[in-house]
Amino acid sequence: MTLSKDDIRASVASGTITEAQAASILAQSDARRGVRENLEGLDEPFELFKGFNEIFIVVGLGILFSGWFGVTGLASLMGGQNSSSGTLFAVTAMGIIALLARYFTLKRRMVAPSIALSLMFATSAMQFGFGVGNILSTQTPIVWATASCAVALWMLLFWGIFRVPFALLLVALSVFATTFCLTLVGGASLSDARQMFVLSGTGPFSLLTIALGLIGLGIALHFDMSDPHRVTRRAQNGFWMHIVAAPAIVNTIAITLFQSDSPGALLVLALFLVGMSLFAVIIDRRSFLVAGIGYIVALAFTLVEGNVFFVIILLGAGLVFLGAKWESIRCTLMSALPNFPGKTRLPPYAKDLS
């Protein structure tokens, strides 16, 4: 009798073993069996819902929250009216959502309802932050900084209790928002939104974006390397952090090069995309590459004048090729690379894949 990865996942879900124990068991098992020599290829786990019943529950939760939103007048409260009432309503909502998460997340282990509850909790946390911000100050940057900081702190607590991977994405986004709002409080100018993220522009926004993106990438890699076989929520945490980190890293570089609008700048952008693709293959994260490329396509439509469809066709063709040959490309690349720190903690790669 042998245990499969599904058995290990079920054991983690039931609380029989911890995520760290599951990752250690699989790592030891695969090392004994020589998994790198006999692996059939790995995919990147991704799950938004387990069945239509989860969608059914999400619809109900959405209607319920919409009713609460209307009855309590949260739309007007976010504008600064009755800030004390707004904070009270927000705390009440977060308490109810926490009780629902205790059932749907901790007991039922449902994916889609957990994501929906995370979004609702973040919305209520923002309302709480607006209420506190309006009490403390009438200056818009301070109010927004307080609201985004409240979301970051409350969502970090939510993630710490319920361990919903999607909640980390909301934490990361709110940290970004808090940082930028604090720069506005410090006197940074937003006279031209497009110039915010150009390296030659004024203000700290461009460098902050890259720095926060790299920090997010480091956190994502930490989660990935603690679960290279991707059987626990650690890998799912890494997935959502990659979704945030990639556009943040790409943002400043792509906008700067698009603004230059020269053949040399486009060549540099192409080389940057090649390097980004190789990095994504090495860490075995399609999500990192898709998020980054998708953001570049959006920027191309927004910033580049003229016909950009040829460039988009090339990007699409490249993604299709990588998707079809991902495992074999990764095998060749990883086999050719010398040993480097963390290589053995990355997802295993197969040899002799056709």
N, C-alpha and C positions, 0 to 999 in steps of 0.2 A: 504493500500500500504506500502510495506517495502523496504528498501534499502539493497542490497546485497553487499558483499565485492567487486564484480566486478564493481558495481556502484561507490563505494568509490574510487577504483583504477582509473576508468575513470575520476572521478572528479579531482583527483590529476593530472592525465596526461594532462587534459585540462586547468589546472591552476585555476580551480574554488575554490579549497581549497588547503592548504599546506599539506606537508607530516606530520608535527607535528599535525595539526588539524585532519587529517584522523586517525592517531594513537589514539588520544584522544577520538574521536567520537566512535571508535570501542571498546576501553577499557571501556568507560562508558556504552555503549549499552550491552556489554557482562556481565558487572557487574550486571546490572539490570535484565538480563535474567537468571543469574546463569549459565553462560556458562561452568564453570568447572564441573558442575554436569550433563550437558546434551551434552557435546561436543562429536562429532563422530570421533575424531582423526584429527591431523594436519599433513600435509606433509611439506617438506621443498621446497619452491618455487625456481625454477631454469629455466632460459630461455636464450637460445643463439640466437634464431631467431624466428620471428613470422610467417614467410611464405617463400616460395621459391623465391619470389621477392627480399627479403633481401639477399639471397645467390647470386642471379643474380647481385645485386648491388655490393656486396663484390667482386665478380669476376672482375667486371669492375674496381673497385677501386684498386684492386691488380695489374691488368694489367697497369693501369694508373701510379701507383707508381713505378712499375718495369721499365716502360719506362723512367720516371723521373730519377730513380736511374742510368740507363745506360747512358742517355744523359748528365747528369751532372758529370758523373764519380765519384760518391760517394764512390765506392769501393776503388779507388786509393786515394781519398781525406782522407779517414779514416786512411790511412797509414801515413799521415803527410804532403803530398804534397799540396802546394797551400792552406795553412790553411785559409788565408783570403777569398779565393773563397769558401772554404768549409763552413765557417760560413755564408756567404751571401746566398749560395744555401739553407742552412738549415733554415735560417730565412724566406726565400721566401716560402719554402715548408710548414713550420709551419703556415704561414699566409694563404696559400691556403687550408690547411687541416682544419684550424679553420673556414673558410668560408663554407666548405663542412659540417663540424660538426654543424654549425649553422642551416643548412637546414635539414640534415638527423637526427640529434640528438634533437635539440630544437624544430623544426617545425614538422618533420615527426614522431618523437619518435621511430625510428627504433633501434633495439637491435644489430643485427650482424654488420651493417655498422658502428655503434658507436664503437664497439669493434675493428673493423678493422682500423678505423681512429685513435683510441687511440694508436694502435701498430705503425702506420705510424708516428704519431706525436712523439712518443717516439724514433723511429729510427732517425728522423730528429733532435730531441733534443740531441741525442747522437752525431750525426755529428757536431752539434753546439759545444758541449762540447769538442770533439776531436780537433776542430779547435782552440778554445780558449786555450786548454791545450797545444797544440803544439806551440802556440805563446808564452805562458808563460814559458815553460820549455821543455827540451829534455829528461828528466827522465821519463821512462815509468810509474812508479807508480803514479807520479804526473799527467801525462796526463790522465791515467785511472780514477784517483780520480776526476779530473775536469769533465771528460765526464759523469761519473755516478752521480755526484752531479748536473750537468746541467739537466740530465734526471729527477732526483727527483724534482727539483724546477719547471721545465717547466710542468711536469706531474701534480704536485700539483696545478698549475695555471689552467691547462686544466680541471682537476676535479672540481675545484672551479667554473669554468664558465659553464661547460657542464654537470656536475654531472653524468658522466658515471661511474658506479660502478667498472667496469673492470680496469679503470684508477688507482684506489687505489692499485690494485695488482702490477701494474708497479711502482707506487710510492714506495711501500714497498720493492720490489726487488731492486730498484735503491738505496734505503737507505742502504740495506744490502751490496750492492756492494761498495758504498761509504765508509762505515765503514771499510770494509776489506782493501780497497785500502789505506785508511788513516793509518791503522796499518802498512802496508808495507812501506809507506812514513816515518813512525816513527821508522823503523828499524826492524820490526818483520820479522822472517825468514820463508821461505816456502820450506825448504829443502826436506820435505816429505809431500806431499799433504794429505796422509791418516792420518798422525799424527796431522794435523791441528785441527781436531775436537775430539781428544781424551783428556779426562780430565787430564790424566797424562802426556800429551805432553807439549812441550814448546810453548810459545806464547799465546796471548789472544783470539785466534779464537774460541775455544770451549765455553768459558764463554760468549763471545760476541753473539754467535749464540743463546744460551739459553735466554740471556737477551733481545735480539731483538725479539725473538719469543714470549716471555711473554708480551712485550710491544704491539706487534701486536695482541695478544690474548685479551689484555685489550681494545684495540681500537675496535676490533670486537665485544666484549661483550657490549661495550658502544652503538654501533649501534643497536645490537640486543635488548637491554633493552629499547631503545627509540622507538622500534616498535615491541612489542612482538607478534602481530598478523600478521606481515610480509606482509603488504599490500603496503609498499612504498619502495623507493630505499634505505632507511636506512638499511633494512634487506639484500638487495642485496650487499650493501657495506660491511656488516658484513660477508656475504658469501665468498667474495673474500679475505677478510683479514684472515678468518679461513684457506683458502687454502694455504696461505703463512705461517701463524703462526704454524700450526701443524707440517709440516716437519722441521721447524727451531727448535722447541722444541724437537722433536723426534731425530733429527740428532745426536747431541752430545752424548745423552744417549745411543742410539742404537749402534753407532759406538764404543763407549767405551766398551759396554758389548760384542759386537761381537768380538772385538779385544782380550778380555779376554779369550774367547773360553773355558769356564768351565761350568759344570752343574749348579753351583751356579749363574753364570752370566746370564745364560739362564732363570733360575727361576726368577731372579730379573726382567729380561726383560718381562717375562710373566706377572708378577704382575704389572709392569708398564703399560702394554697394557690393563690389566683388569681395572686399575684405570683410564686410558685414556678413555676407553669405557664407564665407568660409568659417567665420567665427560661429555662426548659427549651426553649421554642420558639425563642428567640433563639439559644441556643448549639446548637440542633438535637441535643439529647440526650434521647431518650425514656427511656433507662435512668435518668437522674437523676430524672425525674418518677415513673417506676414504682417505683423504690426508695423514694422519699420517701412516695408515697401508700400503697404497700404497708405501710410501717412504721406509718403513721398508722392504717390499718385494724387492724393487729395491736394497737396501743395502745388503740384504741376497744373492742375485745373484752376487753382486759385491765383497763382502768381505768374505763371508763364504765359506770355502773350503769343498768339499764333497757334500753329498746329502742333499739339503735343501727343497726338494719338500714336505716332510712330514709336516714340519713346515708351509709351504705355504698352504697346504691342510687344516690344522687346522685354519689358519687365514681366509681362504676363507669360511670355514664352519661357523666360528663364525660370519662373516659379513652377510652371508645369514640368519642365525638364528635371528640376531638382526634386519635385514630388515623386516623379517616376523612378528616379535613380538615387534617391536619398541614401539608402542603406549601402549600396555599392560604393558611392562616392565617399561616404563617411568611412567605410572600411579601408579604402585606399588611402585616404588622407590620414587617418589615425595610425595606420600601419607605417606610413612614411615618416610621420613625425617622431622625433626622439622623445624620450621620457621627459616630462616636465611636471612640476608640482601640481598635484590634483588630477593627473591623467587617469590614474587608477580609480578615482572617485567619480569619474564621469560615467554615463550609461555605457554598458558593454557594447562592443561592436563585433559583428560577425566577419569571418574571413571566407574568401572564395565565394562571394555572392555573385550570381549571374544577373 
